[in-house]
Amino acid sequence: MHAEANVVWTKSGPTIEISEGGAVATATGSGMDGWQSAVCDAPFCTMKDQGRYYVEIEWLAGEKLMAGIAGPKFDPTQGKPGEMATRSSPDGWAYSAWSDGRLYQANRPVDWAGHETGAAVGDRIGLLLDLSRGTLSLRINDVWHGDMITEGEGLHGPWHWSVDLFKESGDKPGSSVRLRNLPAPSDPGIERRLRDAAKQGDAAAIESLLAAGAQ
C-alpha cells in the first residue's frame, strides 16, 4: 500500500480555481467555457511503484464531472478548453460520473462491466489504482462497482490523479470537487473472489485470500 501524507491539485486549466490549500478545484468559466482538468502532479502524487493507491473525490457542485488518471504527457495548461481534458488525451483515462458511467480515452468511450454506474453531487467517488494488478477500480460511497481498467490493458506508471471539470454558460455553477487521500480499502477483486470461495466452501482459498488482502 502506498499513501502520501497529503494530496492536492497542483496543475490546472486557466479557468479552474484551486482553493482550500489545493484540496478543492472549481471550474469558473470566466468567458472560456468548456472541459478543463486539474491534476495532482509531483511532488504530491506520482504513482509509479508497484502497489495500491486510493483517493476519494467528493463531488461538491456542478452538473458534469469526469474523474480518472493522467500520464506524464498530459498537460492541462496547454491547448483549447476541450483539449485540456483528460478524456480527450491518449495519455489519460476519465470516468464519466455525470452520464453513462463509461470510461473515456482520447474521446473514445470504453465500456466496462459496470459502465451504467453514474454518480451525483454529494457522492464520494473512490478510485483505486493497483499497479501490481494493472487495474483501476471504482467505488462510490463505500460500494465497489468493479474494475474499469482490467489486467492486461497496459496500465503502467507513472500516473497522476485527474478530474475534468465543466462550466456551463450563464449562471449555473461550475463543477467543483474536493480531493482526499485515504488508505486503500480491501481489494475489490479479492472481495469478489472471497464471495465465490465462500459459496463453494473452499476454506483454503478463503484463508489465502484473507492473507493477501491484509498485505
C-alpha positions in Angstrom: 0.0 0.0 0.0 1.2 3.5 -0.8 -0.2 6.6 0.8 1.1 10.2 0.6 0.7 12.4 3.7 -1.4 14.8 1.6 -2.6 15.1 -2.0 -3.6 18.4 -3.6 -4.4 19.7 -7.1 -1.1 21.1 -8.4 -1.8 21.9 -12.0 -5.0 23.0 -13.8 -6.6 24.7 -16.8 -6.7 28.5 -16.9 -10.3 28.8 -15.7 -10.1 26.3 -12.8 -9.8 27.9 -9.4 -7.8 25.9 -6.7 -8.7 26.6 -3.1 -8.6 25.2 0.4 -4.9 24.7 0.2 -5.1 22.8 -3.0 -7.8 20.3 -2.0 -10.7 21.9 -3.9 -10.8 22.5 -7.7 -13.7 24.5 -9.2 -14.5 25.4 -12.8 -15.1 29.1 -13.0 -15.5 29.7 -16.8 -14.6 33.4 -16.9 -15.9 33.6 -20.5 -13.9 30.5 -21.6 -16.4 27.7 -21.1 -15.6 24.0 -21.7 -14.0 20.9 -20.3 -10.7 21.6 -18.4 -8.7 19.5 -16.0 -7.0 19.6 -12.6 -4.3 17.1 -11.8 -2.4 16.1 -8.7 1.2 16.2 -10.1 4.6 15.8 -8.4 5.7 16.0 -5.7 2.4 15.2 -4.0 1.3 12.2 -6.1 3.3 10.4 -8.8 2.1 6.8 -8.9 4.8 4.6 -10.5 5.8 1.9 -8.0 4.1 -1.5 -7.8 1.4 -1.0 -5.2 -2.1 0.3 -4.5 -3.1 3.9 -4.5 -6.5 5.3 -3.4 -8.3 8.6 -3.3 -11.8 9.9 -2.9 -13.1 12.7 -5.0 -16.1 14.4 -3.3 -18.5 16.0 -5.9 -19.4 19.4 -4.4 -21.2 21.2 -7.2 -21.9 21.3 -10.9 -23.8 19.2 -13.4 -20.9 17.4 -15.1 -17.8 15.6 -13.8 -15.2 13.1 -15.0 -12.5 11.6 -12.8 -9.6 9.4 -13.5 -5.8 9.3 -14.1 -3.4 11.1 -16.4 0.1 10.2 -17.6 3.1 12.5 -17.7 2.5 13.6 -21.3 -0.9 15.2 -20.4 -0.7 19.0 -19.6 -4.0 20.6 -18.7 -2.5 24.1 -19.2 -2.0 23.6 -22.9 -4.5 23.7 -25.8 -8.0 24.8 -26.3 -10.6 24.2 -23.5 -11.8 20.9 -24.8 -8.3 19.7 -25.4 -7.4 20.4 -21.8 -9.5 17.5 -20.6 -8.2 14.1 -19.6 -11.0 12.4 -21.6 -9.5 14.0 -24.8 -6.0 12.8 -24.2 -4.5 9.5 -25.3 -2.4 9.8 -22.1 -5.3 9.5 -19.7 -8.4 7.7 -18.6 -11.6 9.5 -17.4 -14.7 8.0 -15.8 -17.9 9.8 -16.9 -19.6 10.3 -13.5 -22.3 12.5 -14.8 -23.8 10.5 -17.6 -23.4 6.9 -18.8 -20.6 5.8 -16.5 -18.3 4.9 -19.3 -14.5 5.3 -19.4 -13.0 7.7 -21.9 -9.6 7.8 -23.6 -8.8 10.1 -26.5 -12.6 11.0 -26.6 -13.4 7.3 -27.3 -15.8 5.6 -24.9 -14.8 2.3 -23.4 -17.4 0.0 -21.9 -16.7 -1.9 -18.7 -18.7 -4.3 -16.6 -20.4 -1.5 -14.5 -20.4 1.2 -17.1 -24.0 2.2 -16.4 -23.0 3.3 -12.9 -23.1 7.1 -12.5 -22.7 9.5 -9.6 -24.3 12.7 -8.4 -23.5 15.9 -6.4 -22.7 14.9 -2.9 -21.3 11.5 -3.8 -17.7 10.3 -2.9 -16.1 8.8 -6.0 -13.3 6.4 -4.9 -10.6 5.4 -7.3 -8.2 2.5 -6.6 -5.2 2.3 -8.8 -3.4 -1.0 -8.4 -0.2 -1.1 -10.4 0.6 -4.6 -9.2 -2.5 -5.9 -10.9 -2.7 -3.2 -13.6 -6.3 -2.2 -12.7 -8.3 1.0 -11.9 -11.4 0.3 -9.8 -14.4 2.4 -8.9 -16.0 2.8 -5.5 -19.0 5.2 -4.9 -20.0 5.9 -1.3 -18.3 2.8 0.0 -19.8 0.5 -2.6 -17.5 -1.2 -5.1 -18.6 -1.3 -8.7 -15.7 -3.2 -10.3 -12.6 -2.7 -12.4 -12.9 0.0 -15.0 -9.5 -0.9 -16.4 -8.7 -4.6 -16.2 -5.4 -6.5 -16.1 -3.7 -6.8 -19.4 -4.6 -3.4 -20.8 -1.1 -2.0 -20.4 -1.7 0.1 -17.3 1.8 1.1 -16.2 3.0 4.2 -14.3 3.7 6.9 -13.7 0.2 8.3 -13.3 -1.4 11.3 -11.6 -5.0 11.7 -10.3 -7.1 13.9 -12.6 -10.5 15.4 -12.9 -12.3 17.0 -15.8 -14.5 19.9 -14.8 -17.1 21.8 -16.8 -18.6 25.3 -16.6 -21.9 25.9 -18.4 -22.6 29.2 -20.0 -24.6 31.6 -17.8 -25.2 31.5 -14.1 -25.1 27.7 -13.5 -22.3 26.8 -11.1 -19.2 25.0 -12.5 -18.1 21.6 -11.4 -16.3 21.6 -8.0 -14.6 18.7 -6.2 -12.6 18.0 -3.1 -9.7 15.5 -3.2 -8.9 13.3 -0.2 -6.1 10.8 0.2 -7.1 7.7 2.2 -5.7 4.3 2.9 -6.6 1.8 0.2 -9.6 -0.3 1.1 -9.6 -4.0 0.6 -9.1 -5.1 -3.0 -12.4 -5.4 -4.8 -11.1 -8.3 -6.8 -10.3 -10.1 -3.5 -13.7 -9.3 -2.1 -15.3 -10.9 -5.2 -13.2 -14.0 -5.0 -13.9 -14.3 -1.3 -17.6 -14.4 -2.0 -17.1 -17.1 -4.7 -14.9 -19.2 -2.3 -17.4 -18.9 0.5 -20.2 -20.1 -1.8 -18.0 -23.1 -2.8 -17.0 -23.8 0.8 -13.3 -23.6 -0.1 -11.6 -22.9 3.2 -8.1 -22.9 1.8 -8.9 -20.3 -0.8 -10.6 -18.1 1.8 -7.5 -18.3 4.1 -5.2 -17.4 1.2 -7.4 -14.5 0.0 -7.7 -13.1 3.5 -3.9 -13.2 3.9 -3.5 -11.4 0.5 -5.9 -8.7 1.5 -4.1 -8.0 4.7 -0.8 -7.2 2.8 
